Amino acid sequence: MIARAEKNFSKVVKGDSKADLLILDDWLLQPLSVAQAYDLMEIVENRVKRGAVIFCTQYDEQEDWHYRINTDPENESPIADSIVDRIVNNSYVVRIEGPSMRERIGRAALKRDAEMP
């Protein structure tokens, strides 16, 4: 995380905890490192107590999240269990089917451009 590299992670976490809503877009595109998993645990723990989080992802919250958070694929990860447990047991799941918004917007732009003289 950039905040960790710049040595202001605690300040970022405190700032995030003051917001009513935190949106994590493209959630878990890459599996997490050990440090990232523990940073995430701190963020999630703060958010569960203080505010809402929207996780925008293409991955299944029950199966894929645990795998992508697990820092040791050869063993069960207690950090992955803790993070997923806090998120899933305090959440609503909204599934959106069909093409992505980027695809919809792109198609609309192409159609609009084709209709122009």
MOQUI-V295980 format. One record per residue. N is the residue number from 1. RES is the residue in three letters. SS is DSSP state (helix for helix, strand for strand, loop for the rest). PHI is phi in whole degrees, 0 to 359 (* if undefined). PSI is psi in whole degrees, -180 to 180 (none if undefined). Layout:
N,RES,SS,PHI,PSI
N,RES,SS,PHI,PSI
This chain:
1,MET,loop,*,144
2,ILE,helix,296,-42
3,ALA,helix,299,-37
4,ARG,helix,294,-44
5,ALA,helix,296,-35
6,GLU,loop,272,6
7,LYS,loop,61,33
8,ASN,loop,231,30
9,PHE,helix,301,-46
10,SER,helix,300,-40
11,LYS,helix,295,-40
12,VAL,helix,295,-45
13,VAL,helix,299,-43
14,LYS,helix,296,-40
15,GLY,helix,295,-42
16,ASP,helix,296,-35
17,SER,helix,289,-18
18,LYS,helix,277,-21
19,ALA,loop,286,146
20,ASP,loop,289,-30
21,LEU,strand,218,133
22,LEU,strand,242,126
23,ILE,strand,250,122
24,LEU,strand,253,99
25,ASP,loop,272,151
26,ASP,loop,55,43
27,TRP,loop,302,125
28,LEU,loop,62,40
29,LEU,loop,300,-34
30,GLN,loop,237,147
31,PRO,loop,301,151
32,LEU,loop,272,149
33,SER,loop,280,172
34,VAL,helix,300,-48
35,ALA,helix,298,-42
36,GLN,helix,296,-38
37,ALA,helix,297,-43
38,TYR,helix,290,-35
39,ASP,helix,297,-44
40,LEU,helix,298,-41
41,MET,helix,302,-42
42,GLU,helix,295,-43
43,ILE,helix,296,-49
44,VAL,helix,298,-44
45,GLU,helix,301,-43
46,ASN,helix,294,-41
47,ARG,helix,288,-37
48,VAL,helix,302,-35
49,LYS,helix,276,-27
50,ARG,helix,239,-22
51,GLY,loop,190,177
52,ALA,strand,271,154
53,VAL,strand,227,137
54,ILE,strand,250,123
55,PHE,strand,258,112
56,CYS,loop,261,116
57,THR,loop,207,161
58,GLN,loop,258,4
59,TYR,loop,255,147
60,ASP,loop,290,131
61,GLU,loop,291,-26
62,GLN,loop,276,-40
63,GLU,loop,258,-54
64,ASP,helix,286,-35
65,TRP,helix,299,-47
66,HIS,helix,300,-45
67,TYR,helix,298,-43
68,ARG,helix,282,-22
69,ILE,helix,272,-29
70,ASN,loop,302,121
71,THR,loop,273,-8
72,ASP,loop,222,85
73,PRO,loop,302,-21
74,GLU,loop,284,-19
75,ASN,loop,227,160
76,GLU,loop,290,137
77,SER,loop,256,117
78,PRO,helix,295,-29
79,ILE,helix,292,-41
80,ALA,helix,296,-44
81,ASP,helix,303,-46
82,SER,helix,296,-45
83,ILE,helix,295,-52
84,VAL,helix,297,-41
85,ASP,helix,301,-46
86,ARG,helix,295,-38
87,ILE,helix,285,-55
88,VAL,helix,294,-37
89,ASN,loop,277,1
90,ASN,loop,231,39
91,SER,loop,217,166
92,TYR,loop,245,142
93,VAL,loop,251,128
94,VAL,loop,240,115
95,ARG,loop,260,133
96,ILE,loop,246,119
97,GLU,loop,265,161
98,GLY,loop,97,-170
99,PRO,loop,293,154
100,SER,loop,293,162
101,MET,helix,298,-36
102,ARG,helix,298,-40
103,GLU,helix,292,-43
104,ARG,helix,299,-45
105,ILE,helix,294,-42
106,GLY,helix,299,-44
107,ARG,helix,296,-42
108,ALA,helix,297,-40
109,ALA,helix,294,-43
110,LEU,helix,298,-42
111,LYS,helix,296,-45
112,ARG,helix,298,-43
113,ASP,helix,295,-37
114,ALA,helix,292,-30
115,GLU,helix,279,-15
116,MET,loop,285,142
117,PRO,loop,288,none
